Amino acid sequence: MYLLTVKVLEVILLLAAAAKSDCKTYKIKNSITLSFMLVGAATNIYAYGIEGLKLSLLGWGLPVALLFILYALRMLGAGDIKLFGAIGAIMGYKFAFYSIAYSFVCGGVMGVILLVIRHNAGKRFHSLLTYVKSSFLMLKPMSYSEFGDKTGGDKFHFSFAVLAGTLIHLLSAAVSKGGFS
């Protein structure tokens, strides 16, 4: 129980630091994700020995490998992907995969809310249609957006979706009979 409490606190601190960094700079600093990856690995090694190291390496590597295609298409930032990796390094890959799923749902809900607030749904859907059409015409995936441009009204801090999704998973796992996955 003590170990689980430590790991949950590590994840909460990671999420808070990542959201703060993202809010200030639209980037999640490598120093944050790397530090928490190492903290998670140390915690797991302390608790489980070499199996803990395997848990952390798989927890970091599998989410990063799975989400790399979204980075290559410029649909998700590298910092967001490394954030999921750090979550996995602390809690394991199964937990990270559930966090990814919940985070994408939260990101979708947040995106719809932002479309309503910003009154730019037509513009965004036109951009999406243009992207899909261009990708098919060129017979290769195109870059969906330019991460450096934060002025177009088409960006939001995805770390907030990761924060919400991971907290939802933490809460749902805490109340379920199966515990944390």
N, C-alpha and C positions, 0 to 999 in steps of 0.2 A: 504494500500500500504506500509506503514511504517513497519507493522508487517511482511509482506512478505519479505521485504528487510532484516530485522533482521534475519529471519529464513534462508534465502539464504546465508547470510554471515556466520551464524553458521555452515551450511553444508559445505561451502567452507573451513572454518577454520578446521573443523573436518577432511575433506578429506586430506588437506595438512599435518596436524599433523599425521594422520594415515600413509600416504605414506612415510613421513620422518622416522617414527618409523620402518615401515616395511623394508624400504631400508637399515637402519642401522643394524637391528637385526633379520630380517625375522619374526618379531612378531609385532602385534599391541597391544600396552600396554593397560591393563585394565583401567589404570588411564585416558587414552584418551577417550575410549568409554564410561566409566561410567560418566566422567565429562560432556561430551557433551549430554549424555542421561539426566542428571540432568538439564543442561542448557536448553535443549529442553522442558523438562517437566515444568520448571519454566516459560519459555516464553509462553507456551500454557496455563498454569494455569493463568498467568497474563492476557492473552488475552480472555480466554473463561471460566475461573473458573473451576468447577468440570468437565465439558465437555472437557476442555483442558487436564486435568489429564487422562481422559479416552482415549483421542486421543493419548497421549504419551505412555500410557501403552499398548494399542493395537498396536501402531506403533512400539514399541520395541518387544512385545511378539510374534506377528504373524510371522514376518520374522525369528526370532530365532527358533520358533517351526517348521516352514516350512523347514528351511535349516539344522536342526539338523541331519537329516538322512545323509546329505553329510559330516557332521563332523564325524558321527559314522563310515562311510565308509572311512574316512581319505582322502576325496577328496577336502575338504575345511577346512581351519583352523578356530579355535574358534574365533580368533581375527577378521577374515573377517566376520563371522556371527554376532558378536557383533557390528561390524561397520555398517552392514545393520540395526541392531536393533537401533543403535544410530541415524542413518539417519531417521528411522521411528519415533523415539521419538520426533525428531524435526519437521518433515514434515508430519507425518501420515503414516499409513500402505499402503494406495494406492500408494503414492509417492514411498515408499520403494519397493513395488512390481515392479513398472515400472523400478526403479533403478536396481533391481536385474536382470530383463530381459535384459536391456541394458548392464549391466555389464557382464553378461554371454556371450552375443554376442561379446562384446569388448574383453573379455578373450579368446574366441575362435579365434578371428582374431589375437590377440597377440600370442597365442599359435602356430598358423600356421606360423606366421612370425619367431618365435623362432625356430621352427623345420627346417625352411629353413636356417636360420643363423647358427644354431648349427650343421647342417648336421646330425641329429640323428633321423629322421622320422622313419626309419626302426626299430631302437632300441626301440623307444617309442611305435610304433604299436605292436611290439612283446611283450612288457611288458603289454600292454592293453589286447592283446589276451590271454596271460598267466593268467592275473587276471580274465578275464571272464571265461576261461576254469576252473580254480581252484575253482572259486565261484560255478560254476555249479556242478563240481565233488564233492565238499564238501557239497553241498546243503545249503550253507549259504554264505552271503556276507563276503568277506575277506577284510583285510585292503589293500587299493590300494597302499599306499606309507607310508614311515616313515618320519614324518615331521622333525625330528631332523637331518636327513642327508641332507645337502644342497650341497653336492659335486657331485651328480650324473648327473647334467645337465638336470634334469627333473622338476625343480622347477622354478617358477618366482613369482614375487611380485604381487599377485592378487589384492592388494590394488590399483595398477595402473589401473587395469580393472574397479574396483569400481569407482575410480576417473573419468575415462573417461566415463563410462556408466552413472554415476550420472550427470556429467556435460552435456552430450548429452541430458539427460532427462530434466534437467533444461532449456537448450536452446530451446528444442522442445516445452516444456510446455509454455515457455515465448512467443513464436511466435504463438502458437495456440490460437484459440478463447476460448477454454475451460479453459485455465489457468492451474495452478498446480493441479495435481491429487495426 
